């Protein structure tokens, strides 16, 4: 038995979502794609693939003949649009998977808390969050993380209008999720749009401040991070460590700890993890790992929700 899925948003992310559902395990069935641009490539591809479409946004989705049969709606629009879409869909009892930084529902990062996807509206945080929060959580499984900072660097060409319009929401949502899911006491997120040509792959850096009392604890941190990288790579094959995990002692007079760790006396080391994310190139170019990790994670969540319905 398959679970029918609709996608709102016919841009790059929505189109890649559609293709991933169509290429997936067979548990999900692509039932509809809607957008607001009748000339979009996404809607044209959907029509060619026999998927029901509408260029009238969420209202068009609700008016489709097969709307009643759809169980899961994946929203790949923008934070503001998702707020309106969620309100419009609320009376119909659909499960929403939100790929915007709107964060109406609880955050979900599959490698960390996939089993908690029971809400009617779940939020996929951000691309930077999907790439880095698993690492913060892996470190926090071993030691208390007083402060975690992530820097997501993506190709400028992979940042569409939605991403650019939601930069503030990106930093706020990711920072909050670093704390609530990553289990750091404080969190900060930074995104960089790199205009380099040829476009660069997504690169992510995770800095954590923690007390690391001995070499045995260092080894446990490294093993925990490596296991987490493998867990994410199971659904995002292009996700990998760029170099070995670095754990460096902080000098006693290190101003960084004093400035940003609320309990600076507990901080002895900085743990640094450098990551790279290469996209699967199902629809988006391989350099757009930032978009691929979002769509891959969202499909993972949709399949878990579908499995519970069986």
N, C-alpha and C positions, 0 to 999 in steps of 0.2 A: 504494500500500500504506500502510495506517495503522498507527500504533503505539498499542497499548491502554494506557490510563492509569487508575490508581485514585487516589482521594483518601482519606486518613485524616483525619478531623475534619470534622464536619458543622456547624460554627459559621460565622461570617461569612466568614472567610478561605477555608475549605474550599468553601463554597457559591459564592463568587465565582470560585474556581479552576474549579469544575465548569462554571459558565456561560461562562467564558472559553474553556475547552477546547471546549465545544459550539459556540461562536461562532467558533472559530479557523479556521486555514488549511485544515483538512481533513487535515493530516498526523497529528493526534492523534485518538484515538477514546476517548470517555469510557466506561469499562467498568464502574466500580464506585465507590460512595461508602460509607464506613463511619464510624460514630461510636459513642458510648456512650449517647446520649440518644434513645430511640425516638420521642420526641415533638418532636424538633428540626425546625425549618423546612427545614433542609438536606436531611435524609433524606426528608421529605415531597415536596420539590421534585424530588429525584432520582427518586423512585418515579413521580411524574407525568410525568417526561421519559423514562421507560423505562430508567433506569439501575439496575443491580443494587445492592442495599443490604443492610446489616446493622447492627444496633445493638449488636454484640458486639465492636467495636473490631478490632484487628489479628487476633485469633483468628477473628472472623467473616469477615474478608477472606480469610484462608487457606482457610477452609472453603467459600467461594463456588465454584460449579461452573466459573466462567470464570477462576478465579485463575491457572491454568497459562498462560493466554494473555496475561496482563498483563505488560508489560515494565517500565513505569515506575510507581513509587508516590510520590505527593507527600504529604508529612506536614505537616499544618496543625494540630498539636496543641499541645504544650508541650515545653520542653527535656527535662524528666524523662520525659515520655511517649515522646518520640522515641528516647531511649536504649533503652527497653524494646522499642519497635517495631522498631528497627534490629536488635536482637539476635534477635527473633522471626523476622524476614524474611531474615536472613543466609543460612540454608541454601538459599534458593530462587533465588538469583542475580538478584534484581530490582535495577534501578537506583533509588536513593532520591534524591529531591529534598527537602531538609529546609528548611522555612520557619520553623523554631524557632531559638532561639539556642544549641542544643545543640553545634553546631560539631564534630561527630564527624568529618566529612569536610572537604575543602578548601573555602575560601570561593570563591564565584563571583559576580561582578558583571558582567552581560552586556556592558555597554559597555566594560569594561576587559579581561576575560579569558575571554570566552565560549568561545574555542577550546580552553581547558584543561579542559573538562568531560568528563574521561575516567574519573573515579573512580566507584566503585560507590555512593558516598554523597556527594553534593555539598551544601554548605550555602549558603543564600541570605543569610547574615549577618543583617541586621535591616532594618527599613524605613528607619531613619536611615542605615544603611550603604549601602543601595541608592541613596539620594538624594544622599549627600555624597561617598562614596569616589571616584566618577568625577571629581569636581571636584578632589579632592586629587591624584589620579593625573594629571589634565591639567596642573596646576601643576608637579608633579614631573617631567613630561616636559621642562620648560623650565629649571627651577632645582632645586637641592637644597632640599627642605623639611625644615627642622630640627624643626619642631613643627607639628602640625595638630590643631585642636580643632573639633569639630562640635557644634552644638546643634540638636536636632530638637524642634520644638514641634508637638504634635498635639492635635486636639480630644479632650477627655476622653471624649466619647460614642463615639469611634472606638476607644477602648482597652478591649478586652474582658478577661475573666478571665485569658486566657493572657498577654496583654501585661502586665497588672498583676502577675502572678505571676513574670514573668521580667525585671523591671527591672534587677536586678543582672547577669543574664546579658547583657542588652542592652548595658549599658555596657562589660562586659568583652569581649564578642565584637566589638562595633563598634570599640573601641579597638585590639584586636589586628589587625583587618582594615585599619584605616587605615594601619598599618605594613606589613603583609604584601602588601596589594594596592595601597593608595594610595601606597606607597613613601615615606612620611614617616619620619623617624628616630624620632620619638615621636608618640604619638597619644592623644587623650582624647575621650570621647563623653559627652554629657549629653542626657537626654530630659526634656521638660516636658509634662505633661498639662494642657492649658488648659481650664478649665470654662466658658469664655465661651459665652453664648447670644446669637444663633444660633451654632452651632459654627463655628469657624474652619477654613480650609483648612490643610493641612500646610505649615509654614514651616521651612526649614532654613538655618542659617548656618554657613559654613565660614570659619575663621580659619587662615591659614598664616603662619608666620614663615620668612623666607628672605632670602638675599642677592640683591638685584636691582640689578645694576651700572649699568644705563643705561635710557634710554627705549625703545630698540629691544627690550630684554629684556621690558620692561613690555608692549609691544605684542604680543610673542610669547605672553606669558602670557594676555592677553585673548583672542587668537585661539584659543589652545588650549582655554580654558574654554568659549568660545562654540561651538566645534566639538563639544566633549564634550556640552554641553547638547543640541545637535541630535541627537547619537547616542542619548542616553537618550530624548529625545522621540519618536524613531522607534518605540519600543515602549511608551512611557508618554506619550501625547499631551498630558496635562495638566502636564507637567514644564517649568518655564520659569524664567528669571532674573527676579527681582523688581525688580532695578535693575542698573545697570552695575557691572562688576567694579571694586572699589576697591583701589588699590595706594598705600599711604601710608608715607612714611619714618618710621622710629622714631628718636626723639631719642637722642643718645649715652648719656644717663643713664636710658634707659627701663628701669624695673625688671622689666617683663614679660619681656623677653628674658633677663635675668639669672636670673630665677626658673625659667623653664620650658624654655629652649632649652639643651641640653647643650653646644652649641658656640656660645655667645652672641656670640663675636667674629665669627662668620660672618653674623649676622642684621643686615640693614639695613632691611628693609621688612616690613610686615604686608599680606598679601593677603586681602581680605574679599569673600566671595561670598554673596549672599542669594538663596535659591531659594523657589519655591512649587510645590506639587504638588496638582493638582486631579484627583480620581478620575474614572474614565470612567462611573461610575454604572450599571454592568452589573447589579449586585445591591446593592452598598453605596452609601450616599449620596455625592454628589460631594465632600463635605468630607473623606471618609475616604481622602485621597490616600496616607496612610501604609500602608494596607492594599492599595490598588490597585497601588502601585509594587511591592509584594512579589509579588502574584499575577501581574502582568504580566511581571516578571522571571523568575519561575518557569516560566511558560508558554514564554517565550523560550528558556530552558535546555532544557526538555522537547522543544521543536521541533528544537533543535540536536542533541540526543541521538538523536531519531528520524531525523533526516537522515543521521546516520552509520550507522544500522542499514539504510538502504535500499541 
